[in-house]
Amino acid sequence: MAVTIVDRQKVDLNGGKEITFTAPSSASDGFLLDMRGKDNKTAFVFQGAGTVTLKKGNGLQGVGEDLVITVTAEAAVAVDSGAFKIVSGEGKGYAKAIPSATTVKAAVVELP
């Protein structure tokens, strides 16, 4: 299987947007979450039940630990892009997330 790419969904100011969630093709390969836009206004939203491990990035600030997010139904997280963004190589401009099961879906939302 291959990693599943989750593209950004932009939300307009003073406007609502229905969010589309994406399921991973395999839990072990996980997601690449798009951070190529306004990364300081980007949130990851997860749906399902389980955990999601957000892998640390490969830039200078990617020296901390992976972040484990518990999802009981829905969960949202905004992260420091310097710590979690892949800045070179495969997946450049994205963050890598590994769900505990394929039933945990993801969406990337960029605020105005």
C-alpha positions in Angstrom: 0.0 0.0 0.0 1.0 3.6 -0.2 0.8 6.7 2.0 -2.5 8.6 1.6 -2.1 12.3 0.8 -4.7 14.6 2.5 -5.0 18.0 0.7 -5.8 21.3 2.4 -9.4 22.5 2.5 -9.5 26.3 2.7 -12.2 28.0 4.8 -13.4 31.5 3.7 -13.7 34.3 6.2 -17.4 34.5 7.4 -18.3 31.4 5.5 -18.9 27.8 6.5 -17.4 24.8 4.8 -18.3 21.1 4.9 -15.1 19.1 5.7 -14.3 16.0 3.7 -12.4 13.3 5.6 -10.0 10.9 4.0 -9.4 7.3 5.2 -5.8 5.9 4.9 -5.2 3.1 2.4 -3.2 1.4 5.2 -2.8 2.3 8.8 1.0 1.5 8.8 1.6 3.8 5.8 -0.6 6.5 7.2 -1.2 10.1 6.0 0.8 13.0 4.5 -1.1 16.1 5.8 -0.7 19.1 3.6 1.2 22.0 5.3 2.2 23.9 2.1 -0.2 26.8 2.8 -0.5 29.1 5.7 1.0 26.6 8.1 0.4 28.8 11.2 -3.4 28.7 10.3 -3.6 25.0 9.5 -5.4 22.5 11.7 -5.5 18.7 11.4 -8.9 17.2 12.1 -9.4 13.5 12.8 -12.6 11.4 12.9 -13.1 7.9 14.3 -11.8 6.1 17.4 -8.2 5.4 18.1 -4.9 7.3 18.2 -2.9 9.2 15.6 0.8 9.6 15.9 2.1 12.8 14.4 5.7 12.2 13.4 8.3 14.8 14.2 9.6 16.7 11.1 13.1 16.5 9.6 14.0 20.2 9.9 16.1 21.9 12.6 13.2 22.1 15.0 12.1 18.5 14.5 14.1 17.3 17.5 11.3 16.6 20.0 9.1 13.6 20.3 6.3 12.4 18.1 2.9 13.7 19.2 0.2 11.1 20.0 -3.4 12.4 19.7 -6.3 10.4 21.2 -9.4 10.4 19.0 -12.7 9.3 20.7 -15.0 10.6 18.0 -13.4 13.8 16.5 -10.3 15.7 17.5 -8.5 18.7 16.1 -4.9 19.9 16.6 -2.8 22.8 15.4 0.9 22.2 15.6 4.2 24.2 15.3 5.1 23.5 11.7 8.8 23.7 12.5 8.5 20.7 14.8 6.3 18.5 12.5 6.7 19.6 8.9 8.9 17.6 6.5 11.2 20.1 4.9 13.3 18.0 2.5 13.0 14.7 0.7 9.9 12.6 0.2 6.8 14.3 1.6 8.3 17.8 1.6 5.8 20.4 2.7 3.6 17.8 4.5 3.4 16.3 8.0 3.3 12.5 8.5 0.6 11.0 10.6 0.1 7.3 11.5 -3.4 6.2 12.7 -3.9 3.2 14.9 -6.5 1.9 12.4 -7.9 2.6 8.9 -11.1 3.7 10.5 -9.4 6.9 11.7 -9.9 9.5 9.0 -8.2 12.9 8.5 -8.8 16.3 7.1 -6.6 19.4 6.8 -8.3 22.8 7.3 -6.6 26.1 6.5 -8.2 29.2 8.1 -8.2 32.6 6.3 
